């Protein structure tokens, strides 16, 4: 299988001259009002009226709660892919290319020249600075276009990295994580690390090597691995054991190169929580029947942890980047929580969801060096620049409010006291011996016989779930700041 389609090669050749002509770095001064003219730097205004949406009512970055600032607890990062690159697809296989072409941005001209990428990055850093975040997340292919060869692709990336470094130094903003994009190019339609073609795996390895070098140069706190298409469409033509071993080998190679490179960032592994239909990408000359079933190897947190532990990858410092909710709880329970993927294709979280998330984060002890990766796709009729600002301001503010509520209910110890009482039976007698590993099945039998003599003691105590859900709801609805 060709690594590049004829159409892609021709398109790249047509722009080759333009790319070379634009090889001189553009001025990287981040002008306060270059692209977001007229919009102020977003500030904390707890007394703002309900229709003042260009401010934070709950997020006060420097305010200390539970020994850390809100900025340190949330570690909010803006997804460059969702906020900036998805709107300027130009047919290159980015997310939502058929839906979001109606968004017109002054920094986009509809080309894939290096100058176009630089304008988009200048706009992004102006945006990050205005809403007051210190982190961003980015895939390698969102920084520069692919060339006809690996050498040309890496040359494009090297030029852009120098450009980004100056932007970061001027704004004091750095990546929460950098990742290799295995979802856009047609070469990976049948998997990157689990492909049946060795030369495809070699391309994935080369891309991982360069992406990690980028992460080190940009000072990324983490390096994210997301095998978007690692799976199979039919078990009849698949050697699953070989594919899983190859998958693990490439991750071990990545960890090994991290050590040789001297990169100190956290390795993150992100499962593919969505089904194939919702994450499949429009790729040029990629004809695939979306109605066919596609099975993923790492479809949730538990399957991902099983994979990492089976191949001893957890010992190579891999942690899980997870979705909120049950997936986050499982990652934390197994001691594998590394970061949270808060990207959404619909709307910001409900306050209940945000509070549960931040409660889990606080109880876990924080996410450092991970954080909250926030990515939103605007509604089709939200075409103004203000809509982009308000969307991210509102989302960060919801997580900030959720954090304040979570901090309050944790400080009150109401739920902690209930948990202690509910599991009190494990503090003495048979329960204590069971927890400490001192009990046997014979002792379980003896205990069960004693219970048969007293039928009342066999009755289960109510967990009072309805009561505690109601208490939690009242916290969400009634806490005032």
C-alpha positions in Angstrom: 0.0 0.0 0.0 1.4 3.4 -0.9 2.1 5.7 2.0 0.8 8.7 0.1 -2.0 8.8 -2.4 -1.4 10.3 -5.9 -3.8 13.1 -5.1 -1.9 14.0 -1.9 1.5 13.9 -3.6 0.3 16.2 -6.4 -1.3 18.6 -3.9 1.9 18.7 -2.0 4.0 19.3 -5.1 1.8 22.2 -6.1 2.5 23.9 -2.8 6.2 23.0 -2.6 7.3 26.3 -4.0 5.0 28.2 -1.6 6.3 26.3 1.4 9.9 27.0 0.5 9.2 30.7 -0.2 7.7 31.0 3.3 10.7 29.3 5.0 11.7 32.6 6.7 10.1 32.8 10.1 7.3 35.3 10.4 7.3 37.9 13.2 6.1 36.1 16.3 5.1 39.1 18.4 1.8 38.2 20.1 -0.2 41.4 19.5 -2.9 41.9 22.1 -5.5 42.7 19.5 -4.1 41.1 16.3 -7.0 38.7 15.8 -9.3 39.2 18.9 -9.4 43.0 18.6 -11.7 44.6 21.1 -11.9 41.7 23.5 -10.3 42.3 26.9 -8.2 40.0 28.9 -10.7 37.8 30.8 -10.8 38.6 34.5 -12.3 37.2 37.7 -15.6 39.1 38.5 -17.6 37.2 41.1 -20.2 39.9 41.2 -20.8 40.0 37.4 -24.3 40.0 36.2 -25.8 37.0 34.5 -25.4 38.4 31.0 -21.7 39.3 31.5 -20.1 36.4 29.7 -16.6 37.7 29.0 -15.5 37.1 32.6 -15.0 34.4 35.2 -17.5 34.3 38.1 -15.9 31.3 39.8 -12.4 30.8 38.4 -9.9 32.8 40.3 -6.5 31.4 39.2 -4.5 32.6 42.1 -6.9 31.8 44.9 -5.7 29.1 47.2 -8.0 26.3 48.3 -6.9 23.1 50.0 -3.3 24.3 49.9 -3.1 25.0 46.1 -4.3 27.6 43.7 -7.3 27.0 41.5 -4.9 27.1 38.5 -2.9 24.3 40.1 -6.0 22.2 40.8 -7.6 22.6 37.4 -4.5 22.8 35.2 -6.9 23.8 32.4 -5.5 23.3 28.9 -7.1 24.4 25.6 -7.1 21.7 22.8 -5.6 23.4 19.8 -7.2 20.8 17.5 -10.7 21.6 18.7 -10.4 25.4 19.1 -8.4 26.2 16.0 -7.5 23.4 13.6 -10.9 21.8 13.2 -12.3 24.9 11.7 -9.7 25.1 8.9 -9.6 21.7 7.6 -9.2 22.5 3.9 -9.8 18.9 3.0 -6.8 17.5 4.8 -8.6 15.0 7.0 -9.2 16.9 10.2 -12.1 16.5 12.6 -15.6 17.6 11.4 -14.3 18.9 8.0 -17.7 18.6 6.3 -19.5 20.4 9.1 -17.3 23.3 10.2 -16.3 24.8 6.9 -18.9 27.6 7.5 -16.6 29.1 10.2 -14.7 32.0 8.7 -11.6 33.1 10.7 -9.3 36.0 9.8 -6.2 33.8 10.4 -7.3 31.2 7.9 -6.9 31.5 4.2 -7.8 28.0 3.2 -4.2 26.8 2.4 -1.8 24.5 4.1 1.3 26.7 3.8 3.6 27.2 6.7 2.5 30.9 6.9 -1.1 29.8 7.3 -0.1 27.5 10.2 1.9 30.4 11.8 -1.1 32.7 11.6 -3.2 30.1 13.3 -0.7 29.6 16.0 -0.4 33.4 16.7 -4.2 33.5 16.9 -4.2 30.5 19.3 -1.6 32.1 21.7 -3.5 35.4 21.7 -6.6 33.4 22.6 -4.8 31.5 25.4 -3.4 34.7 26.8 -6.7 36.4 26.8 -8.6 33.7 28.6 -5.7 33.2 31.0 -4.8 29.6 30.6 -1.2 28.4 31.0 -1.5 25.1 29.1 -2.4 23.9 25.6 -2.5 20.5 23.9 -1.4 19.7 20.4 -0.9 17.0 17.9 2.2 17.0 15.7 0.3 17.3 12.5 -1.5 20.4 13.8 1.8 22.2 13.8 2.9 21.7 10.2 1.8 20.0 7.1 3.3 16.7 5.8 5.7 16.9 2.9 6.5 14.3 0.2 9.1 12.7 2.4 9.9 12.2 6.1 12.8 14.6 5.8 10.5 17.4 4.3 7.9 16.8 7.0 10.5 17.0 9.8 11.9 20.2 8.2 8.5 21.8 8.3 8.1 20.7 11.9 11.5 22.1 12.9 10.7 25.5 11.5 7.4 25.6 13.3 8.8 24.4 16.6 11.2 27.4 16.6 8.2 29.6 15.9 6.2 28.0 18.7 9.1 28.3 21.2 9.2 32.0 20.8 5.4 32.2 21.2 5.6 30.2 24.4 8.5 32.3 25.8 6.6 35.5 25.2 3.4 34.2 26.8 4.6 31.8 29.5 2.3 29.1 28.1 3.4 25.5 27.4 1.9 22.2 26.3 0.1 20.0 28.8 0.8 17.3 26.3 2.0 16.7 22.8 0.9 13.7 20.8 1.4 12.0 17.4 -1.6 12.2 15.1 -2.5 8.7 14.0 -6.1 9.7 13.0 -5.7 11.9 9.9 -3.6 10.1 7.3 -5.0 7.3 5.1 -1.9 5.2 5.7 -3.3 4.4 9.2 -6.8 3.4 8.1 -6.1 -0.2 9.3 -4.2 0.8 12.4 -0.8 2.4 13.1 0.8 0.3 15.8 -1.4 -2.8 15.0 -1.2 -2.7 11.2 -0.5 -5.9 9.4 2.1 -4.0 7.3 5.6 -3.6 8.9 6.3 -0.5 6.8 3.2 1.2 8.2 4.4 0.4 11.8 7.8 1.9 10.8 6.0 5.1 9.8 4.2 5.2 13.1 7.5 4.7 15.0 9.2 7.4 13.0 6.3 9.8 13.8 6.4 8.9 17.5 10.1 9.6 17.6 9.7 13.1 16.1 6.7 13.9 18.2 8.6 13.1 21.4 11.4 15.3 20.3 8.9 18.1 19.8 7.4 17.4 23.3 10.9 17.7 24.8 11.8 20.9 22.9 8.5 22.6 23.8 8.7 21.5 27.5 5.5 19.5 27.5 4.5 18.2 30.9 3.3 15.0 29.3 3.5 12.9 26.1 0.1 11.4 25.1 -0.3 8.2 23.1 -3.6 7.7 21.5 -4.0 4.8 19.1 -7.2 6.0 17.5 -7.5 3.1 15.1 -5.8 0.3 16.9 -8.3 -2.6 16.5 -9.7 -4.8 13.8 -12.8 -5.1 11.6 -12.9 -8.9 11.3 -11.5 -11.6 13.5 -11.3 -14.0 10.5 -8.3 -12.3 9.1 -6.6 -11.0 12.3 -3.8 -12.4 14.4 -4.8 -10.7 17.6 -1.9 -11.8 19.7 0.6 -10.6 17.2 -1.2 -7.2 16.9 -1.3 -6.7 20.6 2.4 -7.7 21.0 3.4 -5.2 18.2 1.3 -2.5 19.9 3.1 -3.1 23.2 6.5 -3.2 21.4 6.0 0.2 19.9 5.0 1.7 23.3 8.1 0.1 24.9 10.2 1.6 22.1 8.6 5.0 22.9 9.4 4.7 26.6 13.0 3.6 25.7 13.5 6.6 23.4 12.1 8.9 26.1 14.9 7.7 28.5 17.6 8.0 25.8 16.4 11.5 24.9 16.4 12.6 28.5 12.7 13.8 28.3 11.2 13.9 31.8 7.5 14.2 30.8 4.8 11.9 32.0 3.7 9.2 29.5 -0.1 9.1 29.0 -2.1 6.4 27.3 -5.6 7.4 26.3 -8.3 4.8 25.5 -10.6 5.3 22.6 -13.9 5.7 24.4 -16.1 6.6 21.5 -17.3 4.1 19.0 -15.9 4.0 15.5 -18.7 6.0 13.9 -18.3 9.0 16.1 -14.5 9.2 15.8 -13.9 8.2 12.2 -12.2 10.9 10.2 -12.8 12.1 6.7 -9.6 11.1 4.8 -8.9 11.7 1.2 -9.4 8.7 -1.0 -10.4 6.7 2.0 -13.5 4.6 1.1 -14.7 2.7 4.2 -18.1 1.4 5.0 -18.9 3.2 8.3 -21.8 0.8 9.0 -19.4 -2.1 9.5 -18.4 -2.9 13.0 -14.9 -1.9 14.1 -13.5 -3.4 17.3 -11.0 -1.5 19.4 -8.5 -3.0 21.7 -8.5 -0.1 24.1 -12.1 0.9 24.2 -12.3 2.0 27.9 -10.2 2.6 31.0 -10.3 -1.0 32.3 -9.3 -2.5 28.9 -6.4 0.0 28.6 -5.2 -0.7 32.1 -5.3 -4.5 31.5 -3.3 -4.0 28.3 -0.7 -1.8 30.1 -0.3 -4.2 33.0 -0.2 -7.3 30.9 2.8 -6.0 29.0 4.3 -4.3 32.1 3.9 -0.9 30.5 2.6 0.5 33.7 6.1 0.0 35.1 7.4 2.2 32.3 5.5 5.1 33.9 2.5 5.0 31.6 -0.6 6.6 33.2 -4.2 6.8 31.8 -5.7 9.9 30.2 -9.4 9.3 30.8 -12.8 10.7 30.2 -14.8 12.1 33.2 -17.3 9.9 35.1 -16.9 6.1 35.6 -13.7 6.0 33.5 -12.0 8.5 35.8 -13.1 6.7 38.9 -11.7 3.4 37.6 -8.3 5.0 36.6 -8.0 6.5 40.1 -9.0 3.3 41.9 -6.3 1.4 40.1 -3.8 4.2 40.8 -3.4 4.9 37.1 -5.0 8.4 36.7 -2.7 10.7 34.8 -4.9 13.3 33.1 -8.5 14.0 32.1 -9.9 14.4 28.6 -12.7 17.0 28.8 -13.1 17.4 25.1 -16.7 17.4 23.9 -18.5 17.6 20.6 -21.7 19.0 22.1 -21.7 21.3 25.1 -20.0 22.2 28.3 -20.5 19.9 31.3 -23.4 20.1 33.7 -22.4 21.4 37.2 -23.1 18.0 38.7 -20.7 16.3 36.3 -18.0 19.0 36.9 -18.4 18.7 40.7 -18.1 14.9 40.6 -15.0 15.2 38.4 -13.3 17.8 40.7 -14.2 15.8 43.8 -12.4 12.8 42.3 -9.4 15.0 41.4 -9.1 16.4 44.9 -9.5 13.0 46.5 -6.8 11.7 44.2 -4.5 14.5 45.3 -4.5 16.4 42.0 -3.5 15.6 38.4 0.0 17.0 38.2 1.7 16.8 35.7 -1.6 16.1 33.9 -4.6 18.3 33.8 -8.0 19.0 32.2 -7.8 19.0 28.4 -10.7 21.2 27.3 -11.9 21.1 23.7 -15.3 22.3 22.4 -16.9 22.3 19.0 -19.2 25.3 18.6 -22.7 25.0 17.4 -23.1 25.6 13.7 -24.8 29.0 14.1 -22.1 30.3 16.6 -19.9 32.0 14.0 -18.6 35.0 15.8 -15.2 35.2 17.6 -17.0 36.1 20.8 -18.7 32.7 20.7 -15.3 31.0 20.8 -14.2 33.0 23.8 -17.5 32.6 25.7 -17.5 28.8 25.1 -14.2 28.2 26.7 -14.7 30.8 29.5 -18.0 29.2 30.4 -16.5 25.7 30.4 -13.5 26.6 32.6 -15.9 28.5 34.9 -18.1 25.5 35.3 -15.2 23.3 36.3 -14.1 26.1 38.7 -17.5 26.2 40.3 -17.5 22.4 40.5 -14.2 22.5 42.2 -15.5 25.0 44.8 -18.5 22.8 45.6 -16.3 19.7 45.8 -13.8 21.5 48.1 -16.7 22.5 50.3 -18.3 19.0 50.6 -14.9 17.5 51.2 -14.1 20.0 53.9 -17.5 19.2 55.6 -16.6 15.5 55.7 -20.3 14.6 55.3 -19.7 12.0 52.6 -16.4 10.8 54.2 -18.2 10.1 57.5 -20.9 8.1 55.7 -18.3 5.9 53.9 -16.5 5.3 57.2 -19.8 4.2 58.8 -20.9 2.1 55.8 -17.7 0.0 55.8 -17.3 -0.1 59.6 -17.7 -3.9 59.5 -14.3 -4.3 58.0 -12.6 -2.6 61.0 -13.0 -5.6 63.4 -13.7 -9.3 63.6 -14.0 -11.3 60.5 -14.2 -8.2 58.3 -10.8 -7.0 59.6 -9.2 -10.4 59.1 -10.7 -10.6 55.5 -9.2 -7.2 54.6 -5.8 -8.1 56.0 -5.7 -11.3 54.1 -5.9 -13.5 57.2 -9.2 -15.1 56.5 -9.8 -18.3 54.5 -12.7 -19.9 52.7 -13.1 -22.2 55.7 -13.5 -19.2 57.9 -16.0 -17.7 55.4 -18.0 -20.9 55.8 -17.9 -20.8 59.6 -19.0 -17.1 59.5 -21.9 -18.0 57.2 -23.0 -20.8 59.5 -23.2 -18.4 62.4 -25.3 -16.0 60.3 -27.7 -18.9 59.6 -28.5 -19.1 63.3 -29.4 -15.4 63.4 -31.4 -14.6 60.3 -31.8 -10.9 61.2 -28.1 -10.3 60.9 -28.2 -11.5 57.3 -30.3 -8.6 56.2 -28.4 -6.0 54.2 -28.2 -2.4 55.4 -29.6 0.2 53.0 -26.9 2.2 51.2 -29.3 5.1 51.2 -28.3 6.1 47.7 -31.4 8.3 47.2 -30.5 10.2 50.3 -26.9 10.8 49.4 -27.8 11.7 45.8 -30.2 14.3 47.2 -27.5 15.7 49.6 -25.1 16.0 46.7 -27.7 17.8 44.5 -28.4 20.2 47.3 -24.7 21.0 47.6 -24.6 21.7 43.8 -27.7 23.9 44.0 -27.3 25.7 47.3 -23.6 26.4 47.9 -22.9 30.1 47.7 -19.6 31.7 47.1 
